[in-house]
Amino acid sequence: MRNKAFISATALALCVATTARAEDEKTVTVTGQAAIVNGDQKGATEKARRDAFRLAVEQVGGVQLASSTVVKNFMMTSDVVRSQADGFVKAHEDKEVKCDASVCSVTAAVTVAKSGVDSFYNLMLMQAGHPKVAFVIAERMAGQTDFSLANQERGKSENMLTDYFIERGMKVVDFGGMTGVNLSGAAASGELSAADADKLADKADAQYVVLGKVVGVDAGPIMIQGLRSYNMTFTLKMFSTATHEIVATVTKSNAIPCISPNLAPVSCMSLYRARVVEPAAQELLNKTAKSFQQQVTGERRVQVRAKVASFAALNGFVKALQGGAIGGIKDVQQRTFKDGKATLDLQLEGGDVNYLAGELSSKKVGGSTVEVTGVNNDLIEIEIKK
């Protein structure tokens, strides 16, 4: 008998689970287990069934839903994620239920809403560390020769992209009007210099920047009188302002029927949003989610910028880190040293940069006292003192 699974009470899970289309669903067969406590076979059977739900969500979403909350050597998992698994199970059918003296197991065919899993998992990863992102999107419509700020419709793509990210839990920074932040050149060209990225990191407290280009090309008239087909190509590149490393890139292209090329993102907005912007935004979120997942549960790179009195002190600090003075650091690479300033790359086994900063500042490393002067999502600034 097929039973409707419990739907999570959270607004996000309810929204996603109730709107997932049939083509977004997948059925898998899994076996969950649970220990029998105080002879309660009925309770153990229900827990085993819930464990099967969790396993099904893992298989369909390609994610690991943690069963507990643990922070050790920067390794972090979240019980909050696991608790939502039921919200994405649309239905299930028990195939086999059995108990022995100590354990009950349930084998079930479980139908999971794939889009729900993806959306919720993306949201959880976006909220990890509460990173902030700034958008710089340039547009060039058919007939234009450059990415001109004079284009009166510039900003429509950026607004749609911003809304998409905000709705999924990302914090978006508006740098307009900020003192010392003038990115008009970047907005017109779709390119951002390292200096401009540093300004965003400093003034707007943005950990990530998404650079985008929209190019509209006239593909000629279509059968409907008065309409032409415009091929809209949306290219996105997301990078860290701390390390300038690229996190993800996306390119989406599709034909949009419209009267005017400048109106393609406006009067034909629903088609443009559905065919170009949202697919690009979803793919960017998926790729970004994988990067954030790596930061939380796998390896991640953190840059350390250090002020240090001498090369000898720096060498002692690096050797101490390589020798395990701070847990969770897998590798240390010295990149630069000049005029008392050094740049190091630390490879962490997942986890929390704030926790690492606390560890560095709470003990002597290589015989030196460390003062942490700045912390970003991918960057720690320190001063190494004797």
DOGURO-637725 format. One record per residue (C-alpha): residue in three letters; y, x, z. Coordinates in pm, whole numbers, plus 50000, padded with zeros to 5 digits. Example, Ala and Ser with C-alpha at 12.3 -4.5 7.8 and 13.67 -1.06 7.14 Angstrom:
2
kolnu residuo: ALA, yy: 49550, xx: 51230, zz: 50780
kolnu residuo: SER, yy: 49894, xx: 51367, zz: 50714
This chain:
386
kolnu residuo: MET, yy: 50000, xx: 50000, zz: 50000
kolnu residuo: ARG, yy: 50342, xx: 50133, zz: 49907
kolnu residuo: ASN, yy: 50600, xx: 50129, zz: 50182
kolnu residuo: LYS, yy: 50970, xx: 50187, zz: 50173
kolnu residuo: ALA, yy: 51045, xx: 50508, zz: 50359
kolnu residuo: PHE, yy: 51301, xx: 50526, zz: 50631
kolnu residuo: ILE, yy: 51650, xx: 50570, zz: 50490
kolnu residuo: SER, yy: 51874, xx: 50808, zz: 50682
kolnu residuo: ALA, yy: 52167, xx: 50652, zz: 50862
kolnu residuo: THR, yy: 52412, xx: 50908, zz: 50739
kolnu residuo: ALA, yy: 52661, xx: 50784, zz: 50482
kolnu residuo: LEU, yy: 52589, xx: 51070, zz: 50247
kolnu residuo: ALA, yy: 52213, xx: 51020, zz: 50247
kolnu residuo: LEU, yy: 52251, xx: 50643, zz: 50213
kolnu residuo: CYS, yy: 52487, xx: 50679, zz: 49919
kolnu residuo: VAL, yy: 52273, xx: 50931, zz: 49737
kolnu residuo: ALA, yy: 51939, xx: 50767, zz: 49808
kolnu residuo: THR, yy: 52049, xx: 50420, zz: 49698
kolnu residuo: THR, yy: 52213, xx: 50531, zz: 49372
kolnu residuo: ALA, yy: 51953, xx: 50775, zz: 49240
kolnu residuo: ARG, yy: 51829, xx: 50659, zz: 48902
kolnu residuo: ALA, yy: 51459, xx: 50628, zz: 48820
kolnu residuo: GLU, yy: 51473, xx: 50933, zz: 48595
kolnu residuo: ASP, yy: 51595, xx: 51134, zz: 48893
kolnu residuo: GLU, yy: 51279, xx: 51058, zz: 49090
kolnu residuo: LYS, yy: 50959, xx: 51260, zz: 49114
kolnu residuo: THR, yy: 50627, xx: 51184, zz: 49288
kolnu residuo: VAL, yy: 50424, xx: 51463, zz: 49448
kolnu residuo: THR, yy: 50109, xx: 51463, zz: 49663
kolnu residuo: VAL, yy: 50139, xx: 51656, zz: 49988
kolnu residuo: THR, yy: 49963, xx: 51687, zz: 50325
kolnu residuo: GLY, yy: 50155, xx: 51690, zz: 50652
kolnu residuo: GLN, yy: 50019, xx: 51781, zz: 50995
kolnu residuo: ALA, yy: 50114, xx: 51728, zz: 51358
kolnu residuo: ALA, yy: 49958, xx: 51813, zz: 51693
kolnu residuo: ILE, yy: 49822, xx: 51535, zz: 51916
kolnu residuo: VAL, yy: 50010, xx: 51536, zz: 52247
kolnu residuo: ASN, yy: 49873, xx: 51353, zz: 52552
kolnu residuo: GLY, yy: 49616, xx: 51174, zz: 52336
kolnu residuo: ASP, yy: 49884, xx: 50997, zz: 52127
kolnu residuo: GLN, yy: 49713, xx: 50981, zz: 51786
kolnu residuo: LYS, yy: 49948, xx: 50712, zz: 51658
kolnu residuo: GLY, yy: 50256, xx: 50924, zz: 51732
kolnu residuo: ALA, yy: 50092, xx: 51235, zz: 51585
kolnu residuo: THR, yy: 50005, xx: 51042, zz: 51268
kolnu residuo: GLU, yy: 50366, xx: 50934, zz: 51222
kolnu residuo: LYS, yy: 50488, xx: 51290, zz: 51279
kolnu residuo: ALA, yy: 50235, xx: 51416, zz: 51023
kolnu residuo: ARG, yy: 50365, xx: 51159, zz: 50775
kolnu residuo: ARG, yy: 50722, xx: 51275, zz: 50835
kolnu residuo: ASP, yy: 50605, xx: 51634, zz: 50787
kolnu residuo: ALA, yy: 50461, xx: 51526, zz: 50452
kolnu residuo: PHE, yy: 50801, xx: 51380, zz: 50360
kolnu residuo: ARG, yy: 50965, xx: 51713, zz: 50440
kolnu residuo: LEU, yy: 50713, xx: 51905, zz: 50229
kolnu residuo: ALA, yy: 50766, xx: 51666, zz: 49938
kolnu residuo: VAL, yy: 51143, xx: 51714, zz: 49951
kolnu residuo: GLU, yy: 51091, xx: 52091, zz: 49956
kolnu residuo: GLN, yy: 50870, xx: 52076, zz: 49647
kolnu residuo: VAL, yy: 51100, xx: 51850, zz: 49446
kolnu residuo: GLY, yy: 51427, xx: 52013, zz: 49546
kolnu residuo: GLY, yy: 51301, xx: 52371, zz: 49549
kolnu residuo: VAL, yy: 51458, xx: 52420, zz: 49892
kolnu residuo: GLN, yy: 51330, xx: 52514, zz: 50234
kolnu residuo: LEU, yy: 51406, xx: 52252, zz: 50498
kolnu residuo: ALA, yy: 51395, xx: 52420, zz: 50836
kolnu residuo: SER, yy: 51208, xx: 52267, zz: 51128
kolnu residuo: SER, yy: 51420, xx: 52430, zz: 51398
kolnu residuo: THR, yy: 51749, xx: 52604, zz: 51458
kolnu residuo: VAL, yy: 51716, xx: 52980, zz: 51494
kolnu residuo: VAL, yy: 51974, xx: 53259, zz: 51492
kolnu residuo: LYS, yy: 51819, xx: 53606, zz: 51518
kolnu residuo: ASN, yy: 51915, xx: 53923, zz: 51336
kolnu residuo: PHE, yy: 52151, xx: 53714, zz: 51123
kolnu residuo: MET, yy: 51864, xx: 53481, zz: 51017
kolnu residuo: MET, yy: 51981, xx: 53120, zz: 51043
kolnu residuo: THR, yy: 51803, xx: 52792, zz: 50972
kolnu residuo: SER, yy: 51918, xx: 52439, zz: 51048
kolnu residuo: ASP, yy: 51741, xx: 52144, zz: 51201
kolnu residuo: VAL, yy: 52022, xx: 51928, zz: 51060
kolnu residuo: VAL, yy: 51887, xx: 51977, zz: 50708
kolnu residuo: ARG, yy: 51530, xx: 51892, zz: 50805
kolnu residuo: SER, yy: 51637, xx: 51573, zz: 50977
kolnu residuo: GLN, yy: 51771, xx: 51431, zz: 50652
kolnu residuo: ALA, yy: 51448, xx: 51465, zz: 50452
kolnu residuo: ASP, yy: 51352, xx: 51100, zz: 50503
kolnu residuo: GLY, yy: 51676, xx: 50985, zz: 50341
kolnu residuo: PHE, yy: 51563, xx: 51114, zz: 50002
kolnu residuo: VAL, yy: 51211, xx: 50970, zz: 50009
kolnu residuo: LYS, yy: 51217, xx: 50649, zz: 49805
kolnu residuo: ALA, yy: 50858, xx: 50542, zz: 49867
kolnu residuo: HIS, yy: 50517, xx: 50674, zz: 49969
kolnu residuo: GLU, yy: 50149, xx: 50585, zz: 49951
kolnu residuo: ASP, yy: 49904, xx: 50718, zz: 50209
kolnu residuo: LYS, yy: 49598, xx: 50867, zz: 50039
kolnu residuo: GLU, yy: 49416, xx: 50993, zz: 50349
kolnu residuo: VAL, yy: 49483, xx: 50979, zz: 50723
kolnu residuo: LYS, yy: 49257, xx: 51167, zz: 50962
kolnu residuo: CYS, yy: 49265, xx: 51307, zz: 51314
kolnu residuo: ASP, yy: 49040, xx: 51545, zz: 51504
kolnu residuo: ALA, yy: 49060, xx: 51640, zz: 51872
kolnu residuo: SER, yy: 49396, xx: 51815, zz: 51842
kolnu residuo: VAL, yy: 49561, xx: 51752, zz: 51504
kolnu residuo: CYS, yy: 49638, xx: 51459, zz: 51275
kolnu residuo: SER, yy: 49697, xx: 51503, zz: 50902
kolnu residuo: VAL, yy: 49837, xx: 51265, zz: 50641
kolnu residuo: THR, yy: 49794, xx: 51318, zz: 50267
kolnu residuo: ALA, yy: 50039, xx: 51100, zz: 50074
kolnu residuo: ALA, yy: 50188, xx: 51047, zz: 49728
kolnu residuo: VAL, yy: 50561, xx: 51071, zz: 49800
kolnu residuo: THR, yy: 50840, xx: 50969, zz: 49561
kolnu residuo: VAL, yy: 51158, xx: 51172, zz: 49609
kolnu residuo: ALA, yy: 51508, xx: 51116, zz: 49469
kolnu residuo: LYS, yy: 51574, xx: 51457, zz: 49311
kolnu residuo: SER, yy: 51950, xx: 51413, zz: 49272
kolnu residuo: GLY, yy: 51980, xx: 51321, zz: 49638
kolnu residuo: VAL, yy: 51810, xx: 51638, zz: 49751
kolnu residuo: ASP, yy: 52028, xx: 51851, zz: 49526
kolnu residuo: SER, yy: 52352, xx: 51685, zz: 49633
kolnu residuo: PHE, yy: 52277, xx: 51700, zz: 50004
kolnu residuo: TYR, yy: 52154, xx: 52057, zz: 49992
kolnu residuo: ASN, yy: 52462, xx: 52162, zz: 49797
kolnu residuo: LEU, yy: 52679, xx: 51998, zz: 50059
kolnu residuo: MET, yy: 52502, xx: 52174, zz: 50344
kolnu residuo: LEU, yy: 52543, xx: 52510, zz: 50173
kolnu residuo: MET, yy: 52908, xx: 52449, zz: 50093
kolnu residuo: GLN, yy: 52969, xx: 52381, zz: 50461
kolnu residuo: ALA, yy: 52801, xx: 52707, zz: 50566
kolnu residuo: GLY, yy: 53093, xx: 52915, zz: 50686
kolnu residuo: HIS, yy: 53336, xx: 52652, zz: 50552
kolnu residuo: PRO, yy: 53434, xx: 52860, zz: 50248
kolnu residuo: LYS, yy: 53750, xx: 52768, zz: 50058
kolnu residuo: VAL, yy: 53791, xx: 52774, zz: 49682
kolnu residuo: ALA, yy: 54094, xx: 52777, zz: 49452
kolnu residuo: PHE, yy: 54084, xx: 52656, zz: 49089
kolnu residuo: VAL, yy: 54272, xx: 52815, zz: 48800
kolnu residuo: ILE, yy: 54196, xx: 52619, zz: 48482
kolnu residuo: ALA, yy: 54359, xx: 52687, zz: 48145
kolnu residuo: GLU, yy: 54346, xx: 52437, zz: 47858
kolnu residuo: ARG, yy: 54391, xx: 52481, zz: 47484
kolnu residuo: MET, yy: 54364, xx: 52170, zz: 47274
kolnu residuo: ALA, yy: 54303, xx: 52148, zz: 46899
kolnu residuo: GLY, yy: 54605, xx: 52272, zz: 46704
kolnu residuo: GLN, yy: 54728, xx: 52503, zz: 46978
kolnu residuo: THR, yy: 54721, xx: 52878, zz: 46931
kolnu residuo: ASP, yy: 54716, xx: 52980, zz: 47297
kolnu residuo: PHE, yy: 54654, xx: 52852, zz: 47648
kolnu residuo: SER, yy: 55005, xx: 52715, zz: 47684
kolnu residuo: LEU, yy: 55150, xx: 52586, zz: 48009
kolnu residuo: ALA, yy: 55370, xx: 52365, zz: 47793
kolnu residuo: ASN, yy: 55068, xx: 52148, zz: 47721
kolnu residuo: GLN, yy: 55168, xx: 51828, zz: 47896
kolnu residuo: GLU, yy: 54810, xx: 51734, zz: 47968
kolnu residuo: ARG, yy: 54720, xx: 52061, zz: 48139
kolnu residuo: GLY, yy: 54575, xx: 51995, zz: 48481
kolnu residuo: LYS, yy: 54350, xx: 51696, zz: 48402
kolnu residuo: SER, yy: 54035, xx: 51909, zz: 48388
kolnu residuo: GLU, yy: 54139, xx: 52091, zz: 48702
kolnu residuo: ASN, yy: 54196, xx: 51765, zz: 48888
kolnu residuo: MET, yy: 53855, xx: 51628, zz: 48788
kolnu residuo: LEU, yy: 53686, xx: 51950, zz: 48893
kolnu residuo: THR, yy: 53875, xx: 51955, zz: 49223
kolnu residuo: ASP, yy: 53774, xx: 51596, zz: 49301
kolnu residuo: TYR, yy: 53410, xx: 51674, zz: 49223
kolnu residuo: PHE, yy: 53401, xx: 51968, zz: 49466
kolnu residuo: ILE, yy: 53591, xx: 51786, zz: 49743
kolnu residuo: GLU, yy: 53354, xx: 51488, zz: 49723
kolnu residuo: ARG, yy: 53065, xx: 51727, zz: 49786
kolnu residuo: GLY, yy: 53211, xx: 51896, zz: 50090
kolnu residuo: MET, yy: 53392, xx: 52199, zz: 49948
kolnu residuo: LYS, yy: 53732, xx: 52291, zz: 50089
kolnu residuo: VAL, yy: 53980, xx: 52332, zz: 49802
kolnu residuo: VAL, yy: 54302, xx: 52533, zz: 49838
kolnu residuo: ASP, yy: 54618, xx: 52426, zz: 49655
kolnu residuo: PHE, yy: 54817, xx: 52743, zz: 49596
kolnu residuo: GLY, yy: 55108, xx: 52565, zz: 49427
kolnu residuo: GLY, yy: 55440, xx: 52657, zz: 49588
kolnu residuo: MET, yy: 55295, xx: 52923, zz: 49818
kolnu residuo: THR, yy: 55533, xx: 53212, zz: 49875
kolnu residuo: GLY, yy: 55415, xx: 53523, zz: 49695
kolnu residuo: VAL, yy: 55150, xx: 53340, zz: 49492
kolnu residuo: ASN, yy: 55249, xx: 53288, zz: 49128
kolnu residuo: LEU, yy: 54945, xx: 53239, zz: 48909
kolnu residuo: SER, yy: 55117, xx: 53089, zz: 48606
kolnu residuo: GLY, yy: 54997, xx: 53379, zz: 48393
kolnu residuo: ALA, yy: 54640, xx: 53324, zz: 48506
kolnu residuo: ALA, yy: 54668, xx: 52950, zz: 48445
kolnu residuo: ALA, yy: 54793, xx: 53012, zz: 48093
kolnu residuo: SER, yy: 54531, xx: 53273, zz: 48004
kolnu residuo: GLY, yy: 54231, xx: 53182, zz: 48215
kolnu residuo: GLU, yy: 54219, xx: 53539, zz: 48347
kolnu residuo: LEU, yy: 54294, xx: 53665, zz: 48698
kolnu residuo: SER, yy: 54378, xx: 54020, zz: 48799
kolnu residuo: ALA, yy: 54238, xx: 54186, zz: 49109
kolnu residuo: ALA, yy: 54589, xx: 54186, zz: 49257
kolnu residuo: ASP, yy: 54622, xx: 53809, zz: 49206
kolnu residuo: ALA, yy: 54279, xx: 53757, zz: 49364
kolnu residuo: ASP, yy: 54394, xx: 53956, zz: 49666
kolnu residuo: LYS, yy: 54706, xx: 53739, zz: 49692
kolnu residuo: LEU, yy: 54493, xx: 53425, zz: 49695
kolnu residuo: ALA, yy: 54268, xx: 53571, zz: 49961
kolnu residuo: ASP, yy: 54565, xx: 53669, zz: 50176
kolnu residuo: LYS, yy: 54812, xx: 53384, zz: 50126
kolnu residuo: ALA, yy: 54584, xx: 53090, zz: 50055
kolnu residuo: ASP, yy: 54284, xx: 53204, zz: 50262
kolnu residuo: ALA, yy: 54059, xx: 53135, zz: 49962
kolnu residuo: GLN, yy: 53717, xx: 53301, zz: 49974
kolnu residuo: TYR, yy: 53633, xx: 53201, zz: 49617
kolnu residuo: VAL, yy: 53822, xx: 53142, zz: 49294
kolnu residuo: VAL, yy: 53695, xx: 52940, zz: 48999
kolnu residuo: LEU, yy: 53851, xx: 53049, zz: 48670
kolnu residuo: GLY, yy: 53811, xx: 52803, zz: 48387
kolnu residuo: LYS, yy: 53896, xx: 52761, zz: 48021
kolnu residuo: VAL, yy: 53892, xx: 52435, zz: 47827
kolnu residuo: VAL, yy: 53900, xx: 52468, zz: 47447
kolnu residuo: GLY, yy: 53929, xx: 52163, zz: 47222
kolnu residuo: VAL, yy: 53839, xx: 52195, zz: 46851
kolnu residuo: ASP, yy: 53893, xx: 51926, zz: 46589
kolnu residuo: ALA, yy: 53553, xx: 51849, zz: 46436
kolnu residuo: GLY, yy: 53689, xx: 51592, zz: 46188
kolnu residuo: PRO, yy: 53698, xx: 51212, zz: 46156
kolnu residuo: ILE, yy: 53416, xx: 50986, zz: 46264
kolnu residuo: MET, yy: 53305, xx: 50648, zz: 46129
kolnu residuo: ILE, yy: 53528, xx: 50446, zz: 46362
kolnu residuo: GLN, yy: 53871, xx: 50415, zz: 46198
kolnu residuo: GLY, yy: 54146, xx: 50617, zz: 46365
kolnu residuo: LEU, yy: 53914, xx: 50829, zz: 46576
kolnu residuo: ARG, yy: 53827, xx: 51195, zz: 46538
kolnu residuo: SER, yy: 53562, xx: 51404, zz: 46708
kolnu residuo: TYR, yy: 53685, xx: 51685, zz: 46931
kolnu residuo: ASN, yy: 53440, xx: 51946, zz: 47050
kolnu residuo: MET, yy: 53535, xx: 52022, zz: 47413
kolnu residuo: THR, yy: 53403, xx: 52346, zz: 47561
kolnu residuo: PHE, yy: 53442, xx: 52409, zz: 47936
kolnu residuo: THR, yy: 53373, xx: 52761, zz: 48067
kolnu residuo: LEU, yy: 53376, xx: 52836, zz: 48441
kolnu residuo: LYS, yy: 53346, xx: 53161, zz: 48635
kolnu residuo: MET, yy: 53335, xx: 53169, zz: 49014
kolnu residuo: PHE, yy: 53387, xx: 53493, zz: 49206
kolnu residuo: SER, yy: 53447, xx: 53619, zz: 49559
kolnu residuo: THR, yy: 53806, xx: 53719, zz: 49637
kolnu residuo: ALA, yy: 53679, xx: 53972, zz: 49894
kolnu residuo: THR, yy: 53445, xx: 54172, zz: 49673
kolnu residuo: HIS, yy: 53547, xx: 54043, zz: 49326
kolnu residuo: GLU, yy: 53177, xx: 53990, zz: 49255
kolnu residuo: ILE, yy: 53086, xx: 53704, zz: 49021
kolnu residuo: VAL, yy: 52887, xx: 53430, zz: 49198
kolnu residuo: ALA, yy: 52814, xx: 53203, zz: 48901
kolnu residuo: THR, yy: 52912, xx: 53126, zz: 48542
kolnu residuo: VAL, yy: 52876, xx: 52801, zz: 48346
kolnu residuo: THR, yy: 52953, xx: 52686, zz: 47992
kolnu residuo: LYS, yy: 52929, xx: 52324, zz: 47879
kolnu residuo: SER, yy: 53021, xx: 52181, zz: 47539
kolnu residuo: ASN, yy: 53013, xx: 51830, zz: 47394
kolnu residuo: ALA, yy: 53180, xx: 51610, zz: 47134
kolnu residuo: ILE, yy: 53441, xx: 51358, zz: 47251
kolnu residuo: PRO, yy: 53565, xx: 51086, zz: 47013
kolnu residuo: CYS, yy: 53937, xx: 51032, zz: 47057
kolnu residuo: ILE, yy: 54266, xx: 50961, zz: 46880
kolnu residuo: SER, yy: 54449, xx: 51281, zz: 46972
kolnu residuo: PRO, yy: 54322, xx: 51624, zz: 47087
kolnu residuo: ASN, yy: 54577, xx: 51632, zz: 47368
kolnu residuo: LEU, yy: 54447, xx: 51298, zz: 47490
kolnu residuo: ALA, yy: 54081, xx: 51395, zz: 47495
kolnu residuo: PRO, yy: 54087, xx: 51468, zz: 47871
kolnu residuo: VAL, yy: 54317, xx: 51168, zz: 47935
kolnu residuo: SER, yy: 54269, xx: 50847, zz: 47736
kolnu residuo: CYS, yy: 53905, xx: 50942, zz: 47676
kolnu residuo: MET, yy: 53871, xx: 51062, zz: 48032
kolnu residuo: SER, yy: 53549, xx: 50882, zz: 48125
kolnu residuo: LEU, yy: 53360, xx: 51032, zz: 47830
kolnu residuo: TYR, yy: 53509, xx: 51378, zz: 47887
kolnu residuo: ARG, yy: 53428, xx: 51365, zz: 48258
kolnu residuo: ALA, yy: 53069, xx: 51244, zz: 48203
kolnu residuo: ARG, yy: 52980, xx: 51468, zz: 47909
kolnu residuo: VAL, yy: 53160, xx: 51790, zz: 47998
kolnu residuo: VAL, yy: 53328, xx: 51824, zz: 48338
kolnu residuo: GLU, yy: 53063, xx: 51676, zz: 48569
kolnu residuo: PRO, yy: 52766, xx: 51855, zz: 48405
kolnu residuo: ALA, yy: 52959, xx: 52182, zz: 48430
kolnu residuo: ALA, yy: 53058, xx: 52116, zz: 48790
kolnu residuo: GLN, yy: 52703, xx: 52020, zz: 48889
kolnu residuo: GLU, yy: 52555, xx: 52334, zz: 48734
kolnu residuo: LEU, yy: 52821, xx: 52546, zz: 48905
kolnu residuo: LEU, yy: 52737, xx: 52385, zz: 49239
kolnu residuo: ASN, yy: 52366, xx: 52443, zz: 49185
kolnu residuo: LYS, yy: 52418, xx: 52810, zz: 49107
kolnu residuo: THR, yy: 52664, xx: 52850, zz: 49393
kolnu residuo: ALA, yy: 52419, xx: 52679, zz: 49628
kolnu residuo: LYS, yy: 52154, xx: 52937, zz: 49543
kolnu residuo: SER, yy: 52402, xx: 53212, zz: 49621
kolnu residuo: PHE, yy: 52495, xx: 53052, zz: 49955
kolnu residuo: GLN, yy: 52129, xx: 52994, zz: 50038
kolnu residuo: GLN, yy: 52072, xx: 53365, zz: 49986
kolnu residuo: GLN, yy: 52358, xx: 53435, zz: 50225
kolnu residuo: VAL, yy: 52212, xx: 53209, zz: 50495
kolnu residuo: THR, yy: 51838, xx: 53276, zz: 50470
kolnu residuo: GLY, yy: 51798, xx: 53581, zz: 50248
kolnu residuo: GLU, yy: 51983, xx: 53901, zz: 50171
kolnu residuo: ARG, yy: 52357, xx: 53917, zz: 50114
kolnu residuo: ARG, yy: 52610, xx: 54191, zz: 50048
kolnu residuo: VAL, yy: 52911, xx: 54234, zz: 50276
kolnu residuo: GLN, yy: 53189, xx: 54481, zz: 50207
kolnu residuo: VAL, yy: 53329, xx: 54682, zz: 50499
kolnu residuo: ARG, yy: 53673, xx: 54838, zz: 50463
kolnu residuo: ALA, yy: 53732, xx: 55097, zz: 50733
kolnu residuo: LYS, yy: 54018, xx: 55307, zz: 50863
kolnu residuo: VAL, yy: 53873, xx: 55630, zz: 51000
kolnu residuo: ALA, yy: 54021, xx: 55952, zz: 51135
kolnu residuo: SER, yy: 53777, xx: 56190, zz: 50969
kolnu residuo: PHE, yy: 53486, xx: 56210, zz: 50730
kolnu residuo: ALA, yy: 53267, xx: 56335, zz: 51015
kolnu residuo: ALA, yy: 53334, xx: 56015, zz: 51213
kolnu residuo: LEU, yy: 53259, xx: 55805, zz: 50905
kolnu residuo: ASN, yy: 52937, xx: 55996, zz: 50840
kolnu residuo: GLY, yy: 52823, xx: 55940, zz: 51198
kolnu residuo: PHE, yy: 52901, xx: 55568, zz: 51172
kolnu residuo: VAL, yy: 52707, xx: 55530, zz: 50845
kolnu residuo: LYS, yy: 52405, xx: 55722, zz: 50975
kolnu residuo: ALA, yy: 52399, xx: 55507, zz: 51290
kolnu residuo: LEU, yy: 52395, xx: 55186, zz: 51082
kolnu residuo: GLN, yy: 52122, xx: 55326, zz: 50858
kolnu residuo: GLY, yy: 51925, xx: 55415, zz: 51170
kolnu residuo: GLY, yy: 51925, xx: 55057, zz: 51301
kolnu residuo: ALA, yy: 52214, xx: 55068, zz: 51550
kolnu residuo: ILE, yy: 52297, xx: 54710, zz: 51446
kolnu residuo: GLY, yy: 52007, xx: 54473, zz: 51379
kolnu residuo: GLY, yy: 51973, xx: 54289, zz: 51049
kolnu residuo: ILE, yy: 52134, xx: 54555, zz: 50830
kolnu residuo: LYS, yy: 51887, xx: 54646, zz: 50556
kolnu residuo: ASP, yy: 52094, xx: 54902, zz: 50365
kolnu residuo: VAL, yy: 52428, xx: 55085, zz: 50386
kolnu residuo: GLN, yy: 52603, xx: 55242, zz: 50087
kolnu residuo: GLN, yy: 52922, xx: 55446, zz: 50116
kolnu residuo: ARG, yy: 53140, xx: 55371, zz: 49813
kolnu residuo: THR, yy: 53473, xx: 55546, zz: 49869
kolnu residuo: PHE, yy: 53661, xx: 55769, zz: 50116
kolnu residuo: LYS, yy: 54022, xx: 55875, zz: 50066
kolnu residuo: ASP, yy: 54328, xx: 55923, zz: 50288
kolnu residuo: GLY, yy: 54147, xx: 55797, zz: 50596
kolnu residuo: LYS, yy: 54019, xx: 55481, zz: 50428
kolnu residuo: ALA, yy: 53657, xx: 55409, zz: 50336
kolnu residuo: THR, yy: 53467, xx: 55130, zz: 50162
kolnu residuo: LEU, yy: 53105, xx: 55053, zz: 50254
kolnu residuo: ASP, yy: 52857, xx: 54801, zz: 50117
kolnu residuo: LEU, yy: 52618, xx: 54652, zz: 50375
kolnu residuo: GLN, yy: 52307, xx: 54464, zz: 50267
kolnu residuo: LEU, yy: 52227, xx: 54204, zz: 50533
kolnu residuo: GLU, yy: 51910, xx: 54006, zz: 50576
kolnu residuo: GLY, yy: 52097, xx: 53676, zz: 50559
kolnu residuo: GLY, yy: 52318, xx: 53535, zz: 50829
kolnu residuo: ASP, yy: 52657, xx: 53521, zz: 50986
kolnu residuo: VAL, yy: 52937, xx: 53772, zz: 50912
kolnu residuo: ASN, yy: 53116, xx: 53671, zz: 51233
kolnu residuo: TYR, yy: 52803, xx: 53759, zz: 51430
kolnu residuo: LEU, yy: 52793, xx: 54100, zz: 51260
kolnu residuo: ALA, yy: 53162, xx: 54154, zz: 51340
kolnu residuo: GLY, yy: 53091, xx: 54072, zz: 51704
kolnu residuo: GLU, yy: 52803, xx: 54321, zz: 51714
kolnu residuo: LEU, yy: 53018, xx: 54596, zz: 51562
kolnu residuo: SER, yy: 53300, xx: 54544, zz: 51810
kolnu residuo: SER, yy: 53080, xx: 54517, zz: 52119
kolnu residuo: LYS, yy: 52924, xx: 54864, zz: 52119
kolnu residuo: LYS, yy: 52974, xx: 55225, zz: 52017
kolnu residuo: VAL, yy: 52827, xx: 55304, zz: 51675
kolnu residuo: GLY, yy: 52754, xx: 55667, zz: 51594
kolnu residuo: GLY, yy: 52956, xx: 55776, zz: 51896
kolnu residuo: SER, yy: 53265, xx: 55585, zz: 51779
kolnu residuo: THR, yy: 53435, xx: 55272, zz: 51908
kolnu residuo: VAL, yy: 53484, xx: 55008, zz: 51640
kolnu residuo: GLU, yy: 53779, xx: 54768, zz: 51631
kolnu residuo: VAL, yy: 53740, xx: 54469, zz: 51398
kolnu residuo: THR, yy: 54078, xx: 54391, zz: 51240
kolnu residuo: GLY, yy: 53979, xx: 54128, zz: 50984
kolnu residuo: VAL, yy: 53687, xx: 53903, zz: 50887
kolnu residuo: ASN, yy: 53632, xx: 53712, zz: 50563
kolnu residuo: ASN, yy: 53326, xx: 53541, zz: 50419
kolnu residuo: ASP, yy: 53217, xx: 53858, zz: 50237
kolnu residuo: LEU, yy: 53445, xx: 54118, zz: 50398
kolnu residuo: ILE, yy: 53493, xx: 54287, zz: 50735
kolnu residuo: GLU, yy: 53789, xx: 54516, zz: 50804
kolnu residuo: ILE, yy: 53747, xx: 54769, zz: 51086
kolnu residuo: GLU, yy: 53898, xx: 55077, zz: 51242
kolnu residuo: ILE, yy: 53658, xx: 55349, zz: 51356
kolnu residuo: LYS, yy: 53793, xx: 55525, zz: 51666
kolnu residuo: LYS, yy: 53657, xx: 55807, zz: 51873
